[in-house]
């Protein structure tokens, strides 16, 4: 039951936030959370605690309604002054960032000409026009984040630069790296590596992004635990060559991973990976000092803790497709992969075949976890995704490290373009164009999958809390060998 505590809290909190955006109960939900928390303390039961998390989730969403005068004022807005809140996101023809318009008390998603030099916390003046987001689903997603429209700027003036800080420095480093990629790679490799290495996927053409989605490998374009794991594994290997003991590698790599999270824009998927890596590093340090046991390490708890932190800080993430895909895919790996790594079938495989089999198993586990979100968000499944990931995940690792090697002023860019980038994109386009690349599913597919998973979790919790051996224990005794 203790192992299910944090996962249950994360799931209940996420479902509560989703229902909260439909109902906006406000204070009554917060009062219900307090009452259920008291009941959990009195009964010492996990079920009321999960109920308290659900009620707390319902209380977190806030209705982002515009005052009536702004409904008329915003469409006529031609000049906006405010503060840049995040890292500018480079795109094919422009760059975007969130602008807090202080005079109106609203946030806008601003689009400025490409090459405009702005950074976080800059006070800027934009001249242009307001725009209404479309389609409706995107407009609602922006509203949940407190963004009340777009602003297309023709002129940009930095009235006061922001105060120096870590996020501002990360933005400058990111822009330098993007410029280096543009200088070192002659073709589309700069755009691809900007997406894979730095998260600037807005630079990729729309047809390329659609090809990744149809091929079932769109997750490769979203910075996540895969990218953090590849880079951290390389850093671990380099520190090993330098004879740095394992106990000191985590203290060196955790700050590097944290900076990479900032460099990628502090997306939910990167935050999840960063939190899990930090928890793993802390556990390893405690393990070396004999304060914890190795068997206490549980990746599911780290994943659940990361999900709870993200949901409390950014409640809108519960309905964000990127958040759902990232956490569900990782949960699939954490829950299903141990059945493969400890199986007799893997033990019987030759050593040379195990790496490929492990990649296939990780792909299957991640896709099994992400199926509800994929089907619900896109309305179809990509049957070729398993085979595509088996080839493209290791290839992506090569691209990431090739991109790092191509950053210095060495003549490696054309070779990386010819040997790695062009065949990579050709394979993605080829898979996306195959017959049957899209398998349509119904509109309620994802909801039914998630409700089934929640029902299984509740049944398991009830079975574990029931007095006596219970059905599962009796079934285990009947099916176990004498």
Secondary structure, 3 states (H helix, E strand, C coil): CHHHHHHHHHHHHHHHHHHHHHHCCCHHHHHHHHHHHHHHHHHCCHHHHHHHHHHHHHHHCCCCCCCHHHHHHHHHCCEEEEEECCCCEECCCEEEEEEEECCCCEEEEEEEECCCCCCCCCEEEEEEEEECCCCHHHHHHHHHCCEEEEEEEEEEEEEECCCCCHHHHHHHHHHHHHHHHHHHCCCCHHHHHHHHHHCCHHHCCHHHHHHHHHCCCHHHHCCCHHHHHHHHHHHHHHHHHCCCCHHHHHHHHHHHHHHHHHHCCCCHHHHHHHHHHHHHHHHHHHHHCCCCCHHHCCHHHHHHHHHHHHHHHCHHHHHCHHHHHHHHHHHHHHHHHHHHHCCHHHHHCCHHHHHHHHHHHHHHHHHHHHHHHHHHHHCEECCCHHHHHHHHHHHHHHHHHHHHHHHCCCCCHHHHHHHHHHHHHHHHHHHHCCCCCCEECCCCHHHHHHHHHHHHHHHHHHHHHCCCCHHHHHHHHHHCCC
